[in-house]
Structures are given as C-alpha cells and as structure tokens.
Amino acid sequence: MNKKIFIILILNLIFIEFVSSQNCDYEDYYKSIELAKKECENENFKEASKLYKIAFENTDFPFGTDLRNAFKVAEKTKDEIWMEQIAIKLAKGGIPLKYFKFFDKYKWSTRFYEQFPEYEKYFNENFDLEFRKTLVNVAKLDTETNSRFHEWRTRKEEHSVDTLVTEMTNVSLEFQKMIEKFGFPTEKKIGYFYNKGNINELPTFVLFVHIYQRGELLYKERLNELVCNGSLTQSQSKQLESTRGFGNSTGIVQEMEARKKKFRKNE
C-alpha cells in the first residue's frame, strides 16, 4: 500500500474515533455522577452536592435515580432551594405527588403542592405516554415469562420447553417491535419511572438482561451508542457485556437446550 495513502487512512481512523468520543453526550455527566456517588459513600455531602450540580449542568435531562440521590444530598446539606428545584424536575418528569409527601415540613412544599397541577400538565403534554405504556406492558410480559421459567427450573410447575421458548421469543419480538416503532426507551422520551414507592430505573435494563440470558445478544453492537444517548448507563452497559445464559448465546432454542441439560439431567 502506498505510504501516503496508509497515513491518510490512519489519520481518518483517528479522526473518526475522536469524533465518536466527542459525540458521547453523557460522557462528562457520568464522570461527575460517579465522583458524586463516591463522595456520598464517604459522607462528604457538600462535595457530593457540587459534583451533582456539575453533572446536571452537563445535560438537559438527568437520570431520575440521580435526581433522587441528589435530592437526599440536598436534604443532608439543608439546601432547600435546590431541593425544590429537583422536586420540580421530578414532578415534570412524571413522579406523582405522593412521593413528595415525605417533605411536608419544608417551606417550599406548600408552593410546590399548589403548582403541582402545572407540573403534571407539563408531563402529560411533553412525554410519549403511549410509548411509556408499551414499555410497561412489555416489561410485565417479560416478568410473567421469567416467572414461568423459574417455576419450571425449580419444578414448582411443569411447563413444556416449547412453550417457554415461544414465550421468550415473544418477549424479544415485542421488545424489538416497540423499538422499531418508538425508538429506544429513555426517560427523556417517556419520563421517570415511579415504582413500589420509589424512583427507579426504567425496566429497559432488566429486559435487556433477561433477553441476553436467554441467548439473544440484541443490539450488542450498539451498547456504546445507547450509553452516549442516555438509554443505558455505563454500569448497565458493562454488566450487559458480561451477561450470558448457560449456552453459547446463539438463540433461545439453543439456550433452552443448555438449560434442560442443566436442570433436567435425569430426563
């Protein structure tokens, strides 16, 4: 290969890699969040407060769980102005009024409760509620399927392997159909996830984990992209990279064959 052409190719690859890293919208955000978490572990709440504020300045839409944790830091540091600001962000992102009942003692709460209908209206008008409902339904289908598998695994209930394969396949198909229709679910699109009395991550990650464990490494080549656009966190992506079932990750049928050998050795 001509030396000049080779150098140009190398420079192009370096440029592409540089541009790719520059387009990671959440990169600085993640760095500040991780540092803030470490400061919280050491009970350095004032320093954690600074880092959370820096993180939130680096994105127009912070993760709900990070806002939840920052809310606790604001309470620890007695920063009521910041508490109210965080509460408004959460309310506009779909967190219901009952979550905030624990903060009645603060002066800002009266004003917040009075204005809550406006925040609720903002949420209803600015987020895709159909997308949100679809994700919840797919997550419910996945939970039911996973439950039946564990019934079979522990011999509490006998389900045919073919039935389990069909149900697992259906979860993957519904997951992909949802993404084809709406795109990848993010809090920016569907709002924050309030579940069992707390602000939790969207069920997207759990869906991914179960699908990977069932032998289908869906969108594996796009994990970095999903981290950079806020669909998954860095820690979630790293966990997915190491998530496998008992088989060789070539599909649900092969995975269930491996599970049958493991859990039904004498059959």
VOBA-1610 file (N, C-alpha, C; in pm, whole numbers, padded with zeros to 5 digits, always signed):
BEGIN
Met+00085-00120+00000Met+00000+00000+00000Met+00089+00125+00000Asn+00051+00221-00081Asn+00124+00348-00085Asn+00131+00408+00055Lys+00254+00450+00096Lys+00275+00502+00232Lys+00187+00623+00261Lys+00171+00710+00162Lys+00091+00831+00179Lys-00056+00795+00203Ile-00106+00695+00126Ile-00246+00651+00143Ile-00265+00588+00280Phe-00163+00508+00322Phe-00171+00443+00453Phe-00181+00546+00566Ile-00101+00651+00558Ile-00103+00757+00660Ile-00239+00827+00663Ile-00294+00850+00543Ile-00425+00917+00534Ile-00533+00829+00600Leu-00525+00697+00575Leu-00622+00604+00634Leu-00614+00605+00786Ile-00491+00602+00837Ile-00471+00605+00982Ile-00526+00733+01042Leu-00498+00846+00977Leu-00548+00975+01026Leu-00700+00979+01024Asn-00759+00919+00920Asn-00905+00914+00911Asn-00965+00832+01025Leu-00900+00718+01057Leu-00948+00634+01167Leu-00939+00708+01300Ile-00828+00779+01320Ile-00811+00857+01443Ile-00917+00967+01452Phe-00944+01031+01340Phe-01044+01137+01336Phe-01184+01083+01367Ile-01216+00967+01307Ile-01347+00905+01331Ile-01363+00870+01478Glu-01257+00812+01537Glu-01260+00776+01679Glu-01277+00900+01766Phe-01205+01008+01728Phe-01214+01134+01803Phe-01354+01191+01798Val-01413+01194+01677Val-01549+01247+01660Val-01648+01164+01738Ser-01629+01030+01733Ser-01719+00940+01805Ser-01718+00970+01954Ser-01595+00990+02010Ser-01586+01018+02153Ser-01644+01154+02186Gln-01631+01249+02093Gln-01684+01382+02117Gln-01836+01385+02115Asn-01896+01287+02046Asn-02042+01283+02033Asn-02111+01210+02147Cys-02034+01169+02246Cys-02094+01100+02361Cys-02151+01205+02456Asp-02279+01233+02440Asp-02343+01343+02510Asp-02335+01331+02663Tyr-02334+01208+02713Tyr-02341+01189+02858Tyr-02205+01159+02923Glu-02097+01169+02847Glu-01966+01130+02900Glu-01927+01209+03024Asp-01930+01342+03017Asp-01894+01424+03133Asp-01994+01406+03247Tyr-02118+01386+03210Tyr-02223+01363+03310Tyr-02189+01240+03395Tyr-02158+01128+03329Tyr-02127+01004+03401Tyr-02008+01022+03495Lys-01906+01093+03449Lys-01786+01112+03531Lys-01819+01185+03661Ser-01899+01290+03650Ser-01935+01367+03769Ser-02025+01287+03862Ile-02116+01209+03804Ile-02208+01127+03886Ile-02131+01023+03966Glu-02035+00956+03902Glu-01956+00854+03972Glu-01876+00916+04086Leu-01820+01034+04063Leu-01746+01102+04169Leu-01840+01143+04283Ala-01960+01188+04248Ala-02058+01228+04349Ala-02098+01108+04436Lys-02115+00993+04374Lys-02152+00872+04448Lys-02043+00833+04547Lys-01918+00846+04505Lys-01806+00813+04594Lys-01802+00908+04713Glu-01829+01036+04688Glu-01831+01134+04798Glu-01945+01103+04894Cys-02058+01058+04842Cys-02171+01019+04928Cys-02134+00900+05016Glu-02063+00803+04956Glu-02019+00686+05032Glu-01930+00726+05149Asn-01853+00832+05127Asn-01763+00883+05233Asn-01831+00989+05320Glu-01960+01011+05293Glu-02042+01109+05367Glu-01989+01252+05353Asn-01925+01279+05241Asn-01883+01416+05209Asn-01993+01481+05124Phe-02102+01515+05190Phe-02222+01555+05117Phe-02209+01692+05049Lys-02132+01781+05108Lys-02114+01913+05045Lys-02039+01898+04912Glu-01937+01812+04911Glu-01862+01788+04788Glu-01951+01713+04687Ala-02030+01620+04738Ala-02122+01546+04650Ala-02222+01640+04586Ser-02267+01737+04663Ser-02361+01837+04612Ser-02301+01913+04495Lys-02177+01955+04508Lys-02109+02028+04400Lys-02101+01943+04273Leu-02067+01816+04292Leu-02049+01726+04179Leu-02182+01694+04110Tyr-02287+01677+04188Tyr-02419+01654+04128Tyr-02462+01775+04047Lys-02437+01893+04100Lys-02474+02015+04029Lys-02396+02029+03897Ile-02269+01991+03902Ile-02188+01993+03779Ile-02244+01894+03678Ala-02281+01775+03726Ala-02337+01672+03638Ala-02464+01721+03571Phe-02551+01784+03648Phe-02679+01830+03594Phe-02661+01945+03496Glu-02552+02020+03513Glu-02522+02126+03417Glu-02475+02069+03283Asn-02428+01944+03284Asn-02374+01880+03164Asn-02479+01808+03081Thr-02605+01816+03122Thr-02711+01751+03044Thr-02841+01827+03064Asp-02927+01820+02964Asp-03057+01885+02978Asp-03160+01793+03041Phe-03120+01664+03062Phe-03215+01569+03122Phe-03142+01464+03204Pro-03122+01491+03334Pro-03054+01396+03422Pro-03139+01269+03444Phe-03075+01161+03483Phe-03146+01037+03517Phe-03226+01056+03645Gly-03340+00989+03650Gly-03428+01001+03766Gly-03365+00953+03895Thr-03290+00842+03889Thr-03227+00791+04010Thr-03118+00886+04060Asp-03053+00957+03968Asp-02952+01055+04009Asp-03017+01176+04075Leu-03130+01218+04022Leu-03206+01326+04086Leu-03254+01284+04225Arg-03300+01159+04233Arg-03344+01105+04363Arg-03230+01110+04465Asn-03111+01066+04424Asn-02997+01067+04516Asn-02952+01209+04549Ala-02957+01297+04450Ala-02920+01437+04472Ala-03020+01505+04567Phe-03145+01463+04557Phe-03249+01516+04645Phe-03213+01488+04791Lys-03162+01366+04817Lys-03121+01328+04952Lys-02999+01409+04996Val-02909+01434+04902Val-02791+01514+04933Val-02831+01658+04967Ala-02925+01711+04890Ala-02975+01847+04915Ala-03038+01856+05054Glu-03107+01750+05093Glu-03168+01747+05227Glu-03060+01740+05334Lys-02956+01659+05310Lys-02846+01646+05405Lys-02773+01779+05425Thr-02759+01854+05317Thr-02686+01981+05323Thr-02779+02100+05353Lys-02905+02070+05375Lys-03007+02172+05409Lys-03020+02279+05300Asp-03007+02235+05176Asp-03018+02325+05062Asp-03161+02319+05009Glu-03250+02394+05073Glu-03393+02386+05039Glu-03424+02442+04900Ile-03348+02540+04857Ile-03370+02596+04723Ile-03345+02488+04617Trp-03236+02415+04637Trp-03203+02307+04543Trp-03303+02192+04552Met-03348+02164+04674Met-03449+02059+04693Met-03573+02089+04609Glu-03618+02212+04615Glu-03737+02250+04538Glu-03711+02237+04388Gln-03594+02280+04344Gln-03560+02271+04202Gln-03561+02126+04154Ile-03506+02037+04235Ile-03503+01896+04199Ile-03644+01838+04200Ala-03723+01876+04300Ala-03861+01828+04309Ala-03941+01867+04185Ile-03920+01987+04136Ile-03991+02034+04016Ile-03950+01952+03894Lys-03819+01923+03881Lys-03771+01841+03770Lys-03837+01703+03772Leu-03842+01645+03890Leu-03901+01512+03905Leu-04050+01514+03874Ala-04119+01616+03925Ala-04264+01627+03902Ala-04294+01646+03754Lys-04215+01729+03687Lys-04235+01749+03543Lys-04203+01622+03463Gly-04123+01534+03524Gly-04088+01408+03459Gly-04182+01294+03493Gly-04291+01325+03565Gly-04393+01224+03588Gly-04398+01161+03726Ile-04314+01205+03819Ile-04319+01148+03954Ile-04443+01202+04026Pro-04528+01114+04081Pro-04655+01156+04139Pro-04640+01233+04270Leu-04744+01304+04305Leu-04743+01390+04424Leu-04716+01312+04552Lys-04765+01188+04560Lys-04749+01111+04685Lys-04602+01088+04722Tyr-04513+01090+04623Tyr-04371+01072+04653Tyr-04318+01187+04739Phe-04375+01305+04722Phe-04324+01426+04788Phe-04388+01452+04924Lys-04480+01366+04966Lys-04547+01384+05095Lys-04452+01374+05212Phe-04335+01312+05188Phe-04236+01298+05295Phe-04168+01432+05326Phe-04192+01533+05245Phe-04119+01659+05258Phe-04210+01775+05299Asp-04321+01740+05365Asp-04419+01841+05408Asp-04361+01948+05501Lys-04257+01912+05573Lys-04203+02003+05675Lys-04128+02122+05617Tyr-04095+02116+05489Tyr-04017+02223+05429Tyr-04106+02335+05376Lys-04056+02458+05386Lys-04135+02574+05347Lys-04177+02570+05201Trp-04089+02520+05116Trp-04117+02518+04972Trp-04232+02423+04935Ser-04264+02329+05025Ser-04362+02226+04991Ser-04501+02283+04962Thr-04541+02387+05036Thr-04674+02445+05014Thr-04685+02501+04873Arg-04586+02578+04833Arg-04584+02635+04698Arg-04578+02523+04593Phe-04500+02422+04622Phe-04484+02310+04530Phe-04616+02237+04509Tyr-04688+02210+04617Tyr-04817+02140+04606Tyr-04919+02222+04526Glu-04917+02354+04550Glu-05011+02441+04478Glu-04985+02441+04328Gln-04857+02433+04291Gln-04819+02439+04150Gln-04810+02301+04085Phe-04831+02197+04163Phe-04813+02061+04109Phe-04900+02032+03986Pro-05027+02078+03981Pro-05107+02053+03860Pro-05040+02103+03732Glu-04964+02213+03742Glu-04892+02265+03625Glu-04781+02168+03582Tyr-04712+02111+03682Tyr-04605+02016+03652Tyr-04663+01889+03589Glu-04776+01847+03643Glu-04844+01728+03591Glu-04890+01750+03446Lys-04941+01869+03421Lys-04983+01905+03285Lys-04864+01904+03191Tyr-04751+01956+03237Tyr-04629+01959+03156Tyr-04590+01817+03117Phe-04594+01727+03214Phe-04558+01588+03187Phe-04650+01526+03082Asn-04779+01544+03097Asn-04876+01485+03004Asn-04862+01539+02862Glu-04817+01663+02850Glu-04808+01726+02718Glu-04672+01707+02651Asn-04570+01668+02727Asn-04435+01666+02671Asn-04370+01528+02665Phe-04440+01426+02709Phe-04383+01292+02707Phe-04476+01198+02632Asp-04418+01092+02578Asp-04494+00996+02498Asp-04555+00891+02589Leu-04680+00911+02624Leu-04747+00822+02720Leu-04780+00686+02659Glu-04799+00681+02528Glu-04823+00552+02461Glu-04695+00467+02466Phe-04583+00532+02441Phe-04453+00465+02449Phe-04432+00411+02590Arg-04462+00493+02686Arg-04445+00455+02827Arg-04530+00332+02861Lys-04654+00334+02818Lys-04746+00223+02844Lys-04698+00096+02776Thr-04646+00110+02654Thr-04596-00005+02580Thr-04478-00069+02652Leu-04384+00013+02700Leu-04268-00039+02773Leu-04312-00114+02899Val-04406-00056+02972Val-04456-00121+03094Val-04520-00255+03061Asn-04594-00261+02952Asn-04659-00386+02911Asn-04557-00493+02870Val-04454-00452+02797Val-04350-00547+02757Val-04275-00597+02880Ala-04249-00507+02974Ala-04181-00545+03098Ala-04267-00643+03178Lys-04397-00621+03179Lys-04487-00712+03250Lys-04487-00850+03185Leu-04491-00853+03051Leu-04484-00979+02977Leu-04355-01053+03009Asp-04245-00979+03016Asp-04114-01037+03048Asp-04113-01096+03189Thr-04170-01023+03284Thr-04175-01070+03423Thr-04254-01199+03434Glu-04368-01205+03366Glu-04451-01326+03369Glu-04378-01444+03306Thr-04308-01419+03195Thr-04232-01524+03127Thr-04117-01572+03215Asn-04048-01480+03278Asn-03936-01516+03365Asn-03985-01597+03484Ser-04102-01559+03536Ser-04160-01630+03649Ser-04191-01775+03613Arg-04248-01795+03493Arg-04280-01932+03450Arg-04153-02015+03429Phe-04049-01950+03378Phe-03924-02024+03363Phe-03872-02072+03497His-03876-01984+03599His-03826-02022+03731His-03915-02127+03797Glu-04044-02127+03766Glu-04132-02234+03813Glu-04086-02367+03754Trp-04052-02364+03624Trp-04003-02485+03558Trp-03867-02527+03613Arg-03778-02427+03630Arg-03643-02455+03679Arg-03644-02521+03816Thr-03732-02473+03905Thr-03738-02525+04043Thr-03839-02638+04058Arg-03905-02676+03946Arg-04005-02784+03943Arg-04130-02753+04025Lys-04155-02625+04050Lys-04280-02589+04117Lys-04398-02610+04024Glu-04377-02583+03897Glu-04477-02607+03793Glu-04406-02663+03671Glu-04471-02754+03602Glu-04412-02809+03481Glu-04467-02737+03358His-04381-02672+03285His-04416-02609+03158His-04333-02675+03050Ser-04391-02691+02933Ser-04314-02752+02825Ser-04206-02656+02778Val-04092-02711+02738Val-03981-02630+02689Val-04024-02551+02566Asp-04103-02614+02480Asp-04151-02545+02359Asp-04233-02422+02394Thr-04316-02435+02499Thr-04398-02321+02543Thr-04309-02209+02595Leu-04209-02245+02673Leu-04117-02145+02727Leu-04040-02075+02615Val-03997-02151+02516Val-03927-02093+02401Val-04017-01994+02328Thr-04143-02032+02309Thr-04239-01944+02241Thr-04260-01814+02318Glu-04274-01826+02450Glu-04298-01708+02534Glu-04175-01617+02536Met-04057-01676+02547Met-03934-01596+02547Met-03914-01526+02412Thr-03943-01597+02307Thr-03933-01538+02173Thr-04029-01421+02158Asn-04148-01436+02213Asn-04249-01331+02206Asn-04202-01204+02278Val-04136-01221+02392Val-04083-01105+02465Val-03983-01030+02378Ser-03891-01104+02317Ser-03789-01041+02231Ser-03853-00969+02113Leu-03953-01033+02052Leu-04020-00973+01937Leu-04095-00846+01976Glu-04163-00849+02090Glu-04237-00731+02136Glu-04142-00618+02172Phe-04029-00654+02230Phe-03925-00556+02264Phe-03873-00487+02137Gln-03844-00567+02036Gln-03794-00512+01910Gln-03900-00432+01835Lys-04024-00479+01838Lys-04134-00406+01773Lys-04151-00269+01837Met-04140-00263+01970Met-04152-00137+02041Met-04042-00041+01996Ile-03919-00091+01986Ile-03805-00007+01947Ile-03819+00040+01803Glu-03867-00048+01716Glu-03888-00010+01577Glu-03992+00101+01564Lys-04092+00096+01651Lys-04200+00195+01644Lys-04163+00327+01712Phe-04103+00319+01831Phe-04080+00439+01911Phe-03933+00480+01923Gly-03840+00388+01895Gly-03700+00411+01927Gly-03667+00348+02061Phe-03543+00363+02108Phe-03506+00308+02238Phe-03571+00390+02350Pro-03625+00322+02450Pro-03690+00395+02560Pro-03589+00469+02645Thr-03611+00597+02663Thr-03529+00678+02752Thr-03622+00763+02838Glu-03571+00806+02951Glu-03650+00891+03039Glu-03683+01023+02970Lys-03595+01066+02883Lys-03618+01190+02809Lys-03744+01181+02723Lys-03776+01060+02678Lys-03893+01040+02593Lys-04019+01005+02672Ile-04004+00926+02778Ile-04125+00875+02845Ile-04136+00915+02992Gly-04037+00986+03043Gly-04044+01033+03181Gly-03980+00936+03280Tyr-03981+00976+03406Tyr-03919+00898+03512Tyr-04010+00784+03556Phe-03948+00682+03615Phe-04021+00558+03647Phe-04042+00548+03798Tyr-04167+00568+03839Tyr-04203+00556+03981Tyr-04262+00418+04001Asn-04200+00339+04090Asn-04243+00201+04108Asn-04219+00158+04253Lys-04322+00100+04314Lys-04312+00049+04451Lys-04266+00157+04549Gly-04321+00277+04532Gly-04296+00385+04626Gly-04164+00458+04610Asn-04092+00430+04500Asn-03963+00496+04484Asn-03936+00527+04337Ile-03834+00609+04314Ile-03793+00643+04178Ile-03687+00542+04136Asn-03718+00464+04036Asn-03629+00357+03993Asn-03589+00375+03846Glu-03496+00291+03802Glu-03457+00291+03661Glu-03572+00239+03576Leu-03575+00279+03451Leu-03672+00221+03358Leu-03649+00071+03351Pro-03754-00007+03321Pro-03737-00153+03313Pro-03658-00201+03192Thr-03609-00109+03111Thr-03534-00144+02990Thr-03416-00235+03020Phe-03338-00201+03122Phe-03218-00276+03152Phe-03249-00420+03193Val-03349-00436+03277Val-03389-00571+03320Val-03434-00654+03201Leu-03507-00591+03109Leu-03547-00658+02986Leu-03425-00705+02908Phe-03329-00616+02893Phe-03205-00650+02822Phe-03136-00770+02888Val-03123-00766+03020Val-03054-00872+03094Val-03122-01007+03069His-03254-01011+03081His-03327-01137+03061His-03311-01187+02917Ile-03318-01097+02822Ile-03304-01136+02681Ile-03163-01190+02654Tyr-03061-01126+02713Tyr-02924-01174+02697Tyr-02907-01311+02763Gln-02967-01328+02879Gln-02958-01456+02949Gln-03027-01567+02869Arg-03124-01529+02787Arg-03196-01628+02705Arg-03127-01657+02572Gly-03008-01604+02555Gly-02929-01641+02439Gly-02934-01544+02322Glu-02998-01430+02339Glu-03007-01332+02231Glu-02936-01202+02271Leu-02826-01173+02208Leu-02749-01052+02241Leu-02795-00937+02152Leu-02920-00897+02172Leu-02978-00792+02088Leu-02906-00659+02104Tyr-02880-00591+01991Tyr-02822-00457+01989Tyr-02687-00448+02060Lys-02618-00564+02070Lys-02490-00565+02141Lys-02391-00465+02080Glu-02394-00453+01947Glu-02300-00364+01879Glu-02336-00217+01899Arg-02453-00191+01960Arg-02497-00052+01979Arg-02494-00007+02126Leu-02437-00090+02212Leu-02439-00057+02355Leu-02371+00076+02384Asn-02258+00103+02320Asn-02188+00230+02344Asn-02274+00349+02301Glu-02342+00333+02190Glu-02434+00438+02142Glu-02545+00462+02243Leu-02599+00354+02300Leu-02708+00365+02397Leu-02663+00432+02525Val-02537+00412+02561Val-02480+00480+02678Val-02467+00629+02651Cys-02418+00662+02533Cys-02392+00802+02500Cys-02519+00885+02482Asn-02630+00820+02441Asn-02753+00897+02423Asn-02846+00888+02543Gly-02800+00824+02651Gly-02880+00822+02774Gly-02983+00712+02783Ser-02974+00610+02694Ser-03068+00497+02702Ser-03026+00398+02809Leu-02896+00383+02830Leu-02840+00296+02933Leu-02728+00371+03005Thr-02701+00333+03128Thr-02588+00391+03199Thr-02462+00311+03167Gln-02348+00367+03200Gln-02221+00296+03176Gln-02216+00164+03250Ser-02258+00164+03377Ser-02253+00041+03456Ser-02347-00065+03399Gln-02462-00024+03348Gln-02554-00119+03286Gln-02492-00182+03162Ser-02428-00100+03080Ser-02364-00150+02959Ser-02254-00251+02992Lys-02172-00220+03091Lys-02065-00311+03131Lys-02120-00444+03179Gln-02232-00437+03253Gln-02295-00560+03301Gln-02349-00644+03185Leu-02408-00576+03088Leu-02462-00647+02972Leu-02352-00715+02891Glu-02237-00651+02884Glu-02126-00707+02807Glu-02082-00842+02863Ser-02106-00864+02992Ser-02065-00991+03054Ser-02184-01083+03083Thr-02303-01042+03042Thr-02423-01122+03069Thr-02442-01230+02963Arg-02455-01354+03007Arg-02478-01467+02918Arg-02571-01567+02988Gly-02624-01659+02911Gly-02701-01768+02969Gly-02608-01885+02997Phe-02659-02007+02980Phe-02577-02126+03001Phe-02524-02181+02869Gly-02580-02131+02759Gly-02539-02180+02627Gly-02433-02092+02565Asn-02431-02090+02432Asn-02328-02013+02362Asn-02384-01885+02299Ser-02499-01840+02348Ser-02560-01713+02305Ser-02588-01709+02155Thr-02643-01817+02104Thr-02679-01822+01962Thr-02830-01828+01942Gly-02905-01808+02050Gly-03050-01805+02035Gly-03123-01876+02149Ile-03252-01853+02154Ile-03335-01904+02264Ile-03343-02057+02263Val-03359-02117+02146Val-03371-02263+02137Val-03246-02329+02192Gln-03130-02283+02147Gln-03004-02340+02193Gln-02986-02319+02343Glu-03027-02200+02391Glu-03015-02170+02533Glu-03102-02262+02617Met-03225-02287+02573Met-03315-02375+02648Met-03267-02521+02644Glu-03200-02559+02539Glu-03140-02693+02534Glu-03033-02706+02641Ala-02953-02600+02656Ala-02849-02599+02758Ala-02909-02600+02898Arg-03019-02527+02916Arg-03084-02523+03047Arg-03150-02656+03081Lys-03203-02722+02980Lys-03265-02852+03003Lys-03160-02952+03050Lys-03042-02948+02991Lys-02934-03038+03032Lys-02891-03007+03176Lys-02896-02878+03212Lys-02853-02837+03346Lys-02957-02870+03453Phe-03084-02842+03422Phe-03188-02856+03525Phe-03273-02983+03514Arg-03251-03058+03407Arg-03325-03184+03390Arg-03227-03295+03350Lys-03125-03309+03431Lys-03016-03402+03400Lys-03064-03546+03384Asn-03161-03585+03463Asn-03203-03725+03464Asn-03316-03756+03366Glu-03353-03659+03286Glu-03465-03682+03192Glu-03412-03710+03052
//
